[in-house]
Amino acid sequence: MTKPLNPEDEKRRKKLFEIADELRERTKKQGPEEGFRVVITGKGGVGKTTMTAILARLLARDGYRVLAVDEDPQMNLAHALGVPKEVRDKIVPLNRNLDYIEEKTGARPGTNWGLYFSLTPDVRDVVDRFGVVGPDGVMLLVMGSVVQAAAGCLCPENALLDAVIKYINLRKGEIILMDTQAGLEHFGRALAKGFKQAVILTEPTYNSVQVAVDAAKLAKQLGIEHIHLVINKVKKSTHVEKVERILNELGFNDFTTKTVIPYDEMVEEYDPEIEAILANPESPTYVKALELKDILLKYAE
């Protein structure tokens, strides 16, 4: 049985939903966007955050405007991206910035709309308040930990994230990469709309592949067109054969592309930091991340 919320949490929860509803109404009036969105998921510990950070930095170096969204409760994406600790410690997650969201988006019920929330220079202060601008100009939005929600209801934090992310109308050359919690169970249909690609990471273990398959099936149901499987931490060729065997056993092997990343000692040594990997063109993780970056750009066309 779900524990009732105290009055303060219930008030905060109601406010989250009110803002989300107002943002959704505004989103309906937006025109088509020209950028693209990618959700990155998989079992805990498979390397989602590391890959999100590397892809964000590589795409930014190619001249794209990248918004990296940390929707994982661990909130390690800032560290992985290379944001200094003294800056990370000052990050206030999105779900703790309600008054500022209202102020800057105009999402205060019964009032006119204010500053348009988008990936443009005049929203830098919004990003600064929600998160930070990291190395290579990657913009980071930290969602924050999920609090208890009423039974049978959509989590208010996810409702807010859904609304804010959809409110960002991407222009040409703009990209959203979302680092999610394990699996896609929380990934609602409204949020999935607009995400055309998913990167699903797995290790060569039965449990990890099973989570990847469940995520891929749900991504298909949610209408995500291109699903890319990344088999990470592969120490020998038989590991890839093992993954293929498990996929066939589970009855799902419908991936747009597959990328195999050999085990990389540098990732383990420097985790969660990626600077050493980016500085080493011979790193297997770096090499394969470059390939995956090109895959995402290809299927974004």
Secondary structure as the mmCIF struct_conf table of DSSP 4:
data_model
#
loop_
_struct_conf.conf_type_id
_struct_conf.id
_struct_conf.beg_label_comp_id
_struct_conf.beg_label_asym_id
_struct_conf.beg_label_seq_id
_struct_conf.end_label_comp_id
_struct_conf.end_label_asym_id
_struct_conf.end_label_seq_id
HELX_LH_PP_P HELX_LH_PP_P1 THR A 2 ASN A 6
HELX_RH_AL_P HELX_RH_AL_P1 PRO A 7 THR A 27
TURN_TY1_P TURN_TY1_P1 LYS A 28 LYS A 29
BEND BEND1 GLY A 35 GLY A 35
STRN STRN1 PHE A 36 GLY A 42
BEND BEND2 LYS A 43 LYS A 43
TURN_TY1_P TURN_TY1_P2 GLY A 44 GLY A 45
BEND BEND3 VAL A 46 GLY A 47
HELX_RH_AL_P HELX_RH_AL_P2 LYS A 48 ARG A 61
TURN_TY1_P TURN_TY1_P3 ASP A 62 GLY A 63
STRN STRN2 ARG A 65 ASP A 70
BEND BEND4 ASP A 72 ASP A 72
TURN_TY1_P TURN_TY1_P4 PRO A 73 GLN A 74
HELX_RH_AL_P HELX_RH_AL_P3 LEU A 77 LEU A 81
TURN_TY1_P TURN_TY1_P5 GLY A 82 GLY A 82
HELX_RH_AL_P HELX_RH_AL_P4 LYS A 85 ARG A 88
TURN_TY1_P TURN_TY1_P6 ASP A 89 LYS A 90
HELX_RH_3T_P HELX_RH_3T_P1 LEU A 94 ARG A 96
HELX_RH_AL_P HELX_RH_AL_P5 LEU A 98 THR A 105
BEND BEND5 ARG A 108 ARG A 108
TURN_TY1_P TURN_TY1_P7 PRO A 109 GLY A 110
BEND BEND6 THR A 111 THR A 111
BEND BEND7 LEU A 115 LEU A 115
BEND BEND8 SER A 118 THR A 120
HELX_RH_3T_P HELX_RH_3T_P2 PRO A 121 VAL A 123
HELX_RH_AL_P HELX_RH_AL_P6 ARG A 124 PHE A 130
STRN STRN3 GLY A 131 VAL A 133
HELX_RH_3T_P HELX_RH_3T_P3 PRO A 135 GLY A 137
STRN STRN4 MET A 139 VAL A 142
HELX_LH_PP_P HELX_LH_PP_P2 SER A 145 GLN A 148
TURN_TY1_P TURN_TY1_P8 ALA A 151 GLY A 152
BEND BEND9 CYS A 153 CYS A 153
HELX_RH_AL_P HELX_RH_AL_P7 PRO A 156 TYR A 167
BEND BEND10 ILE A 168 ILE A 168
HELX_LH_PP_P HELX_LH_PP_P3 LEU A 170 ARG A 171
TURN_TY1_P TURN_TY1_P9 LYS A 172 GLY A 173
STRN STRN5 GLU A 174 ASP A 179
BEND BEND11 GLN A 181 LEU A 184
TURN_TY1_P TURN_TY1_P10 GLU A 185 HIS A 186
HELX_RH_AL_P HELX_RH_AL_P8 ARG A 189 ALA A 192
TURN_TY1_P TURN_TY1_P11 LYS A 193 GLY A 194
STRN STRN6 GLN A 197 THR A 202
BEND BEND12 PRO A 204 THR A 205
HELX_RH_AL_P HELX_RH_AL_P9 TYR A 206 GLN A 221
TURN_TY1_P TURN_TY1_P12 LEU A 222 GLY A 223
STRN STRN7 HIS A 226 VAL A 234
BEND BEND13 LYS A 236 LYS A 236
HELX_RH_AL_P HELX_RH_AL_P10 SER A 237 LEU A 250
TURN_TY1_P TURN_TY1_P13 GLY A 251 GLY A 251
BEND BEND14 THR A 256 THR A 256
STRN STRN8 THR A 257 PRO A 262
HELX_RH_AL_P HELX_RH_AL_P11 GLU A 265 TYR A 270
TURN_TY1_P TURN_TY1_P14 ASP A 271 PRO A 272
HELX_RH_AL_P HELX_RH_AL_P12 GLU A 275 LEU A 278
TURN_TY1_P TURN_TY1_P15 ALA A 279 ALA A 279
TURN_TY1_P TURN_TY1_P16 PRO A 281 GLU A 282
HELX_RH_AL_P HELX_RH_AL_P13 PRO A 284 ALA A 300
#
